[in-house]
Amino acid sequence: MYVIDASVYASLAVKDQFYNISRRFLAKSRSLKCVTLDLALIEAFNVLWKHVYLLKRIPINYYLEISTMLERIFENSVVKVYNAARECENAIHISVKYGITVYDAVYVSLAEKLGYKLVSFDEKLKNRLKESELESIIYILR
């Protein structure tokens, strides 16, 4: 079982180099009993905003269609969406101990608590946790 982080959803929104991997994984994620945090959709929408407004990579007339599609996929890809605020106390400890952002730590915290793997494209996160007791939690999609 897996916790899905925002990078997997964001990849779908902006059709980056991980798009096909994300699409294949999310097509089967519900049957794998995956879960995520409510924060994942917000972070993915922020990536979409960045590509529309700042980078101008996605035409402005497409963002609504993409965000609607992303929300539908988000809702159908998991068996449960957890509240990120409930993980904050442990997340701040993980963040300070390992030098990772609280955004990343909240996913790590949930995965640790549930005994799941954290599915991500974030190689930097994997490297920050290298040789720690949390290293085995991170599963980089390929």
N, C-alpha and C positions, 0 to 999 in steps of 0.2 A: 504494500500500500504506500501511497505517495502523497506528499503535500506539494502542490503546484505553486511555484512563485510567479511573480508578475512578468518576468522575462519571457515566459512561455506564451502568455496571452498577448503581450506587447508585440511579439514577433508576428503574430497573425495580423495585428492592426496595421503594421507598417510594411509588411512583406519584405522583411530583411533576409539575410543569408540563412536564417534558421527557420524560415517560414514553412517549408515542406516537412521538416522534422516536427515542428509544433503541430501542424495540421494532422499528421499521422498519429502523434501521441494523444492529442485531444480527442481524436475520433474514437479512441478506445479507453480513455481515462475513466469514464464513469464505470465501465465494467471492471476496472482495476480498483474500484472503491476509493478513488482519489478525493482529496479534500483541498481546500485552500482557505485563505483569509479574505475578508471583505476588502482589505487594503489592496489586493491584487488587481481588482477592476479599476480602482482609482489610479493606481500607478500605471496601468496599461493605458488608461485614458490620458494621463499626463504625457506619456510617450507619443500618443497620437497627436495631441495638441502641439508638442514640440515639432513634429514632422509637418504639420499643417501650418502653424503660425510662424515659428522661428526659422525652420529649414526650408519651408515652402516646397517640400518634396512631394507632398500630397495636396492636390487642388482643394481649395476651401469648400467647394460644392460637394465633396465626397465624404467629409468628416461625419455627417449625420448618418449616412448609410453604413459606414464602417463602424461607428460606435454602436448602432443598433445591432449589427451582426455580432460584434464583440460581446455585447451584453447577453445575447441569446446563447452564444457558445459558452460563456462563463457559467451561466445558470445550468446548462445541460452537461457540463463536463465533470461535475463533482457530485458526490453524494451529500456533502455538507460544506457550508461556508461558516468558518469560525470568525468570531469578533476579535480583531487585532488588539483592541484596548485591553482585553483580558490577558494577553500575553506580555504586556509591557513591563511588568515588574521583573520577570525573568529575563526578558529581552535586554533590558538595560544592563543587567549583570553580564550577560553574554557579550554585549556590545563593548563594554569597558574591558572585560577580560581578554577578548581576542582582537580588539581594534577594528571591529566591523560596524557598519552603520546600524542604527536601531531598526531601520527598514528591513535590512537583511536578517538581523538578529531575531525579529519577531517570527519570521518563517522558520528559522533554525529552532527557536524555542518550541514552536508548535510541533515540529517534526520530532524533536527530542522527547517531548511530553507524550506523544502518541506512539512512539517507537517506529515511526515511518521514515522513509527516505525523502529528502527535499529535492524535487526535480527542478533543474535550473539550467540556464546557459551561462551562468556567472562563474567563469573560470577564476576570476580574482577572489571571489568568496571561497572557492575550493582551496585556493592557495593560502589564504589567510588562516584557514583552519587546518592546514597541513600539519601532521604530526601531533594533533590534539585529539582528545577523546571524541570530538565532534566531526572529525574528518570523514568518517564512514557514513555520516548522515547525508552528505551531498552527493547527488547523482546527476552528473552532467549529461544532458541529452546529446546524442550524436547521430 
